[in-house]
Amino acid sequence: MMRPTLKLKNLALGALLIGGATYFTACDMNDDGVSNDKARLQIALTDDPGDYKEVWIDVQDVRINVSDADDQNWTSLKGVKTGMYNLLDLVNDKDTVLADAEIPSGKLSQIRLVLGDNNYIITNAGVKLPLTTPSAQQSGLKLNIHQPVVAGIVNKLTLDFDVAKSIVEAGNSGKYILKPVIRTVLEAVGGNLKGYVLPDSVQTAVLVIRGADTIASTYTAPGAWQLRALEAGTYALHFLPTDTTFKAFVKEGVTVTTGQITTVDTVRLQKR
């Protein structure tokens, strides 16, 4: 057991006050205070280059289906970032997150990417041309996934939009049709840490530190804590009780593995 230096403690607390709340998610809890029946799903959009100056799509909704029924059980994801996206801003491994929501764990069968009417391209000559959408896709482009989503970790589904194959010129009319060709990739993002601090009546800040940098942070509530989507690697955990009659505690050498939840041994705070 050791006490972090005052400088490191102040740096860590500063980072916690700035960003720590974003790492704690209220959800259904098991006996350890950690979600055991929900999976966190991120939907990201990326693109392969095409021979245009700009390609804009009008994202209106993202819907998911966890059943095998095509005509029912569709649910809109909460917090979808609707609006206009230039696909050519998302090339060379860049992406943007369209949605980040909790869904039932199990199998993700299908998703629908629902587009509005304001889709268009700007040619290399600077001409703006509208993109029409086939009537069969007015209810959204359906993509088959049929893969498991795991509870307790971040599951990232990337929609890789192939612009070159998705935009079709209608004969010699000068009109263009949007027939999206999208490859889907579902993968775990980073790994999770979880644990428990006693006494659970003492709210404690938990900080993940690599070198002099605070990577992530949260508070216990009550006693239980969890941090998600951490990059694989080895970290030090700093436990800073808000009740200053208890000593801070540091646990070195905590390993994070992509796609896994690592349970850290219970920390028992000691009085000064």
VMD Tcl script that draws the C-alpha trace (Angstrom):
set ca {
  {0.00 0.00 0.00}
  {1.28 3.46 -0.81}
  {0.08 7.03 -0.88}
  {0.42 8.94 -4.20}
  {2.38 12.15 -4.12}
  {0.42 15.33 -3.58}
  {1.27 16.50 -7.12}
  {0.01 13.30 -8.72}
  {-3.08 13.32 -6.54}
  {-3.92 16.88 -7.57}
  {-3.40 16.06 -11.25}
  {-5.61 13.00 -10.96}
  {-8.37 14.82 -9.13}
  {-8.27 17.60 -11.71}
  {-8.72 15.11 -14.50}
  {-11.57 13.47 -12.63}
  {-13.41 16.75 -12.19}
  {-13.01 17.56 -15.88}
  {-13.95 14.27 -17.47}
  {-14.61 11.51 -14.99}
  {-18.39 11.64 -15.06}
  {-18.46 10.63 -18.69}
  {-17.10 7.18 -17.84}
  {-19.83 6.19 -15.38}
  {-23.08 4.86 -16.78}
  {-26.17 4.16 -14.69}
  {-27.70 0.83 -15.71}
  {-29.20 -2.37 -14.42}
  {-26.81 -3.82 -11.84}
  {-25.88 -7.27 -10.60}
  {-24.71 -8.02 -7.05}
  {-21.37 -6.36 -7.79}
  {-23.08 -3.20 -9.02}
  {-22.20 -3.87 -12.69}
  {-24.57 -4.27 -15.62}
  {-25.07 -7.90 -16.60}
  {-27.90 -7.81 -19.14}
  {-27.14 -4.83 -21.36}
  {-24.62 -4.41 -24.13}
  {-23.27 -1.04 -25.20}
  {-23.47 -0.61 -28.97}
  {-21.71 2.08 -30.95}
  {-22.64 2.63 -34.60}
  {-19.85 4.31 -36.59}
  {-19.76 5.45 -40.20}
  {-16.67 5.38 -42.41}
  {-16.00 5.44 -46.15}
  {-13.86 4.14 -48.99}
  {-12.80 6.95 -51.38}
  {-14.79 7.75 -54.53}
  {-14.22 9.94 -57.58}
  {-16.20 12.94 -56.31}
  {-15.38 16.14 -54.46}
  {-18.09 15.64 -51.81}
  {-20.76 13.03 -51.09}
  {-23.44 14.08 -48.59}
  {-25.99 11.77 -46.99}
  {-28.93 12.78 -44.82}
  {-29.02 10.44 -41.78}
  {-32.42 10.42 -40.08}
  {-32.43 7.30 -37.92}
  {-30.65 4.06 -37.03}
  {-32.91 1.15 -36.12}
  {-31.96 -2.28 -34.82}
  {-33.63 -5.67 -34.75}
  {-32.58 -8.38 -32.28}
  {-35.04 -10.92 -33.72}
  {-35.11 -12.78 -37.02}
  {-38.39 -11.18 -38.11}
  {-37.94 -8.76 -41.02}
  {-41.26 -6.96 -40.63}
  {-41.43 -6.38 -36.86}
  {-39.45 -5.73 -33.66}
  {-37.53 -2.77 -35.09}
  {-36.36 -0.24 -32.50}
  {-34.76 3.17 -33.02}
  {-31.52 3.59 -31.11}
  {-31.54 6.37 -28.54}
  {-29.40 9.42 -29.17}
  {-28.77 8.95 -32.89}
  {-26.80 11.93 -34.23}
  {-29.01 12.82 -37.15}
  {-27.94 15.27 -39.84}
  {-25.78 15.70 -42.90}
  {-22.52 13.77 -43.30}
  {-19.91 14.20 -46.03}
  {-18.66 10.66 -46.56}
  {-15.42 11.89 -48.09}
  {-14.50 13.42 -44.73}
  {-14.41 9.85 -43.38}
  {-11.73 8.19 -45.50}
  {-8.35 6.73 -44.50}
  {-9.56 5.03 -41.32}
  {-11.48 8.07 -40.06}
  {-15.00 7.48 -38.76}
  {-17.78 9.24 -36.90}
  {-20.09 7.78 -34.26}
  {-23.75 7.92 -35.27}
  {-25.10 6.33 -32.09}
  {-23.90 5.09 -28.70}
  {-26.60 3.28 -26.76}
  {-27.35 0.33 -24.53}
  {-29.26 -2.58 -26.06}
  {-30.21 -6.06 -24.82}
  {-27.25 -8.41 -24.89}
  {-27.47 -11.46 -27.13}
  {-27.64 -11.34 -30.91}
  {-27.90 -8.29 -33.13}
  {-29.73 -9.53 -36.20}
  {-30.21 -6.48 -38.43}
  {-29.97 -2.71 -38.56}
  {-31.60 -0.11 -40.79}
  {-29.83 3.08 -41.80}
  {-32.66 5.50 -42.53}
  {-31.82 8.38 -44.87}
  {-33.80 11.52 -45.64}
  {-34.29 13.20 -49.03}
  {-31.38 15.65 -48.92}
  {-28.65 13.40 -50.37}
  {-26.35 14.83 -53.05}
  {-22.89 14.82 -54.58}
  {-20.58 17.60 -55.65}
  {-18.56 16.57 -58.68}
  {-14.89 17.35 -59.15}
  {-16.06 20.18 -61.42}
  {-17.99 21.70 -58.50}
  {-21.49 20.79 -59.76}
  {-24.07 19.81 -57.14}
  {-26.28 16.88 -58.20}
  {-29.07 15.30 -56.17}
  {-29.01 11.59 -55.31}
  {-32.32 9.80 -55.59}
  {-33.04 6.71 -53.52}
  {-34.82 3.61 -54.91}
  {-38.36 3.23 -53.57}
  {-37.42 -0.13 -52.04}
  {-35.09 1.69 -49.66}
  {-37.48 4.42 -48.52}
  {-37.93 2.64 -45.17}
  {-34.18 2.44 -44.69}
  {-31.31 0.37 -45.94}
  {-31.43 -2.99 -44.18}
  {-28.13 -4.63 -43.24}
  {-27.86 -8.18 -41.96}
  {-25.53 -8.58 -38.98}
  {-26.44 -11.83 -37.16}
  {-23.63 -11.56 -34.62}
  {-23.54 -11.60 -30.81}
  {-23.23 -8.42 -28.78}
  {-21.59 -8.98 -25.41}
  {-22.88 -7.51 -22.16}
  {-20.63 -5.22 -20.18}
  {-18.29 -4.15 -23.00}
  {-18.43 -1.70 -25.88}
  {-19.44 -3.37 -29.16}
  {-18.59 -1.14 -32.14}
  {-20.39 -1.70 -35.43}
  {-18.66 0.14 -38.26}
  {-20.62 0.84 -41.44}
  {-18.03 1.00 -44.20}
  {-19.69 2.93 -47.05}
  {-18.27 2.13 -50.51}
  {-18.89 5.37 -52.42}
  {-17.56 4.10 -55.75}
  {-20.09 1.26 -55.83}
  {-22.94 3.15 -54.12}
  {-23.49 5.93 -56.65}
  {-24.91 4.85 -60.01}
  {-25.53 7.10 -63.00}
  {-28.96 6.48 -64.53}
  {-28.03 5.91 -68.18}
  {-26.98 9.13 -69.88}
  {-29.60 11.25 -68.14}
  {-27.15 13.02 -65.84}
  {-29.14 11.73 -62.86}
  {-27.53 9.75 -60.07}
  {-29.04 7.06 -57.87}
  {-27.89 6.23 -54.35}
  {-27.76 2.45 -53.90}
  {-25.64 2.14 -50.76}
  {-23.10 -0.68 -50.66}
  {-22.03 -1.01 -47.05}
  {-19.73 -3.51 -45.38}
  {-20.36 -4.05 -41.65}
  {-17.68 -4.84 -39.08}
  {-18.66 -5.65 -35.48}
  {-15.85 -5.73 -32.95}
  {-15.12 -5.23 -29.28}
  {-13.58 -1.87 -28.42}
  {-10.92 -2.04 -25.74}
  {-11.53 -3.80 -22.47}
  {-13.28 -3.10 -19.19}
  {-12.22 -2.91 -15.57}
  {-14.57 -3.39 -12.66}
  {-14.28 -3.84 -8.94}
  {-15.46 -2.95 -5.47}
  {-14.24 -0.67 -2.68}
  {-14.96 -1.17 1.03}
  {-16.36 0.36 3.09}
  {-18.98 0.98 0.41}
  {-20.37 3.92 2.39}
  {-17.28 5.95 1.41}
  {-17.51 7.38 -2.10}
  {-14.16 6.86 -3.77}
  {-12.65 8.23 -6.95}
  {-11.08 5.56 -9.16}
  {-8.48 6.73 -11.66}
  {-6.72 4.75 -14.39}
  {-3.21 6.15 -14.79}
  {-0.44 5.43 -17.28}
  {2.78 7.25 -16.48}
  {1.75 10.78 -15.56}
  {-1.50 10.69 -17.59}
  {-4.97 10.02 -16.21}
  {-6.64 7.90 -18.90}
  {-10.09 7.46 -17.33}
  {-11.88 8.00 -14.04}
  {-15.11 7.38 -12.19}
  {-16.65 7.22 -8.69}
  {-17.86 4.23 -6.73}
  {-21.65 3.99 -6.37}
  {-22.05 2.51 -3.77}
  {-18.79 0.64 -3.54}
  {-18.98 -0.73 -7.10}
  {-17.15 0.82 -10.04}
  {-16.62 0.05 -13.73}
  {-14.64 1.68 -16.53}
  {-15.25 0.74 -20.15}
  {-13.49 0.79 -23.52}
  {-9.97 1.16 -22.19}
  {-7.11 0.57 -24.59}
  {-5.37 -2.75 -23.99}
  {-2.32 -2.34 -21.75}
  {-1.11 -2.16 -18.17}
  {-2.17 0.60 -15.81}
  {-1.99 1.82 -12.23}
  {-5.27 2.31 -10.38}
  {-5.50 5.11 -7.84}
  {-8.30 5.01 -5.28}
  {-8.93 8.40 -3.66}
  {-11.64 8.37 -0.96}
  {-13.66 11.55 -0.57}
  {-13.58 10.97 3.20}
  {-10.06 12.15 4.01}
  {-9.95 10.13 7.23}
  {-9.21 7.17 4.93}
  {-5.90 6.66 3.12}
  {-5.54 6.68 -0.64}
  {-4.56 3.40 -2.23}
  {-2.63 2.54 -5.40}
  {-2.73 -0.77 -7.23}
  {-0.02 -1.23 -9.85}
  {0.16 -3.58 -12.82}
  {-3.51 -3.88 -13.73}
  {-3.88 -5.37 -17.21}
  {-6.67 -4.53 -19.67}
  {-7.43 -7.01 -22.48}
  {-9.54 -6.11 -25.51}
  {-12.99 -7.70 -25.43}
  {-12.70 -8.80 -21.81}
  {-13.91 -7.57 -18.43}
  {-11.14 -7.70 -15.82}
  {-12.32 -7.91 -12.21}
  {-9.91 -6.15 -9.85}
  {-9.51 -7.49 -6.32}
  {-11.69 -5.71 -3.78}
  {-9.95 -2.69 -2.25}
  {-10.34 -2.24 1.53}
  {-9.65 1.31 2.57}
  {-7.65 1.89 5.74}
  {-8.00 4.67 8.28}
  {-5.17 7.13 8.65}
}
mol new
graphics top color blue
foreach p $ca { graphics top sphere $p radius 0.5 }
foreach p [lrange $ca 0 end-1] q [lrange $ca 1 end] { graphics top cylinder $p $q radius 0.2 }
display resetview
